């Protein structure tokens, strides 16, 4: 029970030893401990500030990246639109050229057909004329083979001719 009720001598030595320890701690340990705590506090504050700056920079970079992404998409869309327009123009030009070439070929074919048709008609007319002359010659030979028929034909022809 002596420990529960300390005596004055024990109290005196305890207070004296506490005072010496307190004096030694204040004299030698207090400044380095507070300096270490202050340095630690400063390094923590620097780390927090750096983290905040890094976060702000990340937000700015994210914003810049989004702007660049939007710009890249706009450029891509513009390039695709220009490519589509170019494709449409090339297709339209090719169709126009093809139509013009087809019309030219059709015109040339029609001219060739008309030329061939006219040549065939002319050849047919020549053949008909030759056949008509041959038929007329054969008919006249047959009809004029007899002298009486020749004289009758000449008489009829002379009646038709008017002398002015």
C-alpha positions as CSV (number, residue, x, y, z in Angstrom):
1,X,0.0,0.0,0.0
2,X,2.9,2.2,0.1
3,X,2.6,2.8,-3.6
4,X,-0.9,4.0,-3.3
5,X,0.1,6.5,-0.6
6,X,3.5,8.0,-1.7
7,X,5.6,9.5,0.9
8,X,7.0,13.1,0.8
9,X,10.5,12.0,0.2
10,X,9.5,9.8,-2.7
11,X,7.4,12.7,-4.1
12,X,10.4,15.1,-3.7
13,X,12.7,12.8,-5.6
14,X,10.1,12.1,-8.3
15,X,9.4,15.9,-8.8
16,X,13.2,16.6,-8.8
17,X,13.9,13.8,-11.4
18,X,10.9,15.0,-13.5
19,X,12.2,18.5,-13.4
20,X,15.7,17.4,-14.4
21,X,14.3,15.3,-17.2
22,X,12.0,18.2,-18.2
23,X,15.0,20.6,-18.2
24,X,17.2,18.2,-20.2
25,X,14.4,17.6,-22.7
26,X,13.7,21.3,-23.1
27,X,17.4,22.1,-23.3
28,X,18.5,19.4,-25.7
29,X,15.5,17.6,-27.2
30,X,12.6,20.1,-27.4
31,X,14.1,22.2,-30.3
32,X,15.1,19.3,-32.5
33,X,11.7,17.6,-32.0
34,X,9.8,20.9,-32.7
35,X,12.1,21.5,-35.7
36,X,11.5,17.9,-37.0
37,X,7.7,18.4,-36.5
38,X,7.8,21.7,-38.2
39,X,9.8,20.2,-41.1
40,X,7.4,17.3,-41.3
41,X,4.4,19.8,-41.3
42,X,6.1,21.8,-44.0
43,X,6.8,18.7,-46.1
44,X,3.2,17.5,-45.7
45,X,1.9,21.0,-46.7
46,X,4.3,21.0,-49.7
47,X,3.0,17.6,-50.7
48,X,-0.6,18.7,-50.4
49,X,0.2,21.9,-52.4
50,X,2.0,19.8,-55.0
51,X,-0.9,17.4,-55.2
52,X,-3.4,20.3,-55.6
53,X,-1.2,21.8,-58.4
54,X,-1.0,18.4,-60.0
55,X,-4.7,17.9,-59.8
56,X,-5.3,21.4,-61.3
57,X,-2.8,20.6,-64.0
58,X,-4.5,17.3,-64.7
59,X,-7.9,19.1,-65.0
60,X,-6.3,21.6,-67.4
61,X,-4.7,18.8,-69.4
62,X,-8.0,16.9,-69.5
63,X,-9.7,20.0,-70.7
64,X,-7.0,20.6,-73.3
65,X,-7.2,16.9,-74.3
66,X,-11.0,17.2,-74.7
67,X,-10.5,20.4,-76.8
68,X,-7.9,18.6,-79.0
69,X,-10.2,15.6,-79.3
70,X,-13.1,17.8,-80.4
71,X,-10.9,19.6,-82.8
72,X,-9.5,16.3,-84.2
73,X,-13.1,15.0,-84.6
74,X,-14.1,18.2,-86.4
75,X,-11.0,17.9,-88.7
76,X,-11.8,14.3,-89.3
77,X,-15.4,15.1,-90.2
78,X,-14.3,17.9,-92.5
79,X,-11.8,15.6,-94.2
80,X,-14.5,12.9,-94.6
81,X,-17.0,15.5,-96.0
82,X,-14.3,16.7,-98.4
83,X,-13.6,13.1,-99.5
84,X,-17.3,12.4,-100.0
85,X,-17.7,15.7,-102.0
86,X,-14.7,14.8,-104.1
87,X,-16.0,11.2,-104.6
88,X,-19.4,12.6,-105.6
89,X,-17.8,15.1,-108.0
90,X,-15.7,12.4,-109.6
91,X,-18.7,10.1,-110.0
92,X,-20.8,12.9,-111.5
93,X,-18.0,13.8,-113.9
94,X,-17.5,10.1,-114.8
95,X,-21.3,9.8,-115.4
96,X,-21.3,13.0,-117.5
97,X,-18.3,11.7,-119.6
98,X,-19.9,8.3,-119.9
99,X,-23.2,9.8,-121.0
100,X,-21.4,12.1,-123.5
101,X,-19.4,9.1,-124.8
102,X,-22.6,7.0,-125.1
103,X,-24.4,9.8,-127.0
104,X,-21.4,10.1,-129.3
105,X,-21.3,6.4,-129.9
106,X,-25.1,6.3,-130.5
107,X,-24.8,9.2,-132.9
108,X,-21.9,7.5,-134.7
109,X,-23.8,4.3,-134.9
110,X,-26.9,6.1,-136.2
111,X,-24.9,7.8,-138.9
112,X,-23.3,4.5,-139.8
113,X,-26.7,2.8,-139.9
114,X,-28.1,5.7,-142.1
115,X,-25.1,5.5,-144.3
116,X,-25.5,1.8,-144.7
117,X,-29.2,2.1,-145.2
118,X,-28.7,4.8,-147.9
119,X,-26.1,2.6,-149.6
120,X,-28.4,-0.4,-149.4
121,X,-31.3,1.7,-150.8
122,X,-29.1,3.0,-153.6
123,X,-27.9,-0.6,-154.4
124,X,-31.5,-1.8,-154.3
125,X,-32.5,1.0,-156.7
126,X,-29.6,0.1,-159.0
127,X,-30.6,-3.6,-158.9
128,X,-34.3,-2.7,-159.5
129,X,-33.3,-0.5,-162.4
130,X,-31.1,-3.2,-163.9
131,X,-33.9,-5.8,-163.4
132,X,-36.4,-3.4,-164.9
133,X,-34.3,-2.8,-168.0
134,X,-33.6,-6.5,-168.4
135,X,-37.4,-7.3,-168.1
136,X,-38.2,-4.4,-170.4
137,X,-35.6,-5.7,-172.9
138,X,-37.0,-9.2,-172.7
139,X,-40.5,-8.0,-173.1
140,X,-39.6,-5.8,-176.1
141,X,-37.6,-8.6,-177.7
142,X,-40.6,-10.9,-177.3
143,X,-43.1,-8.3,-178.5
144,X,-41.0,-7.0,-181.3
145,X,-39.9,-10.4,-182.6
146,X,-42.7,-10.2,-185.2
147,X,-42.6,-7.6,-188.0
148,X,-46.3,-6.9,-187.9
149,X,-46.1,-6.1,-184.2
150,X,-43.2,-3.8,-184.8
151,X,-45.1,-1.8,-187.4
152,X,-48.1,-1.5,-185.2
153,X,-46.0,-0.3,-182.3
154,X,-44.3,2.3,-184.5
155,X,-47.7,3.5,-185.7
156,X,-49.0,3.9,-182.2
157,X,-45.8,5.7,-181.1
158,X,-46.1,8.1,-184.1
159,X,-49.6,9.0,-183.1
160,X,-48.5,9.9,-179.6
161,X,-45.7,12.1,-180.8
162,X,-46.8,15.6,-181.7
163,X,-44.7,17.5,-184.1
164,X,-44.7,21.1,-183.4
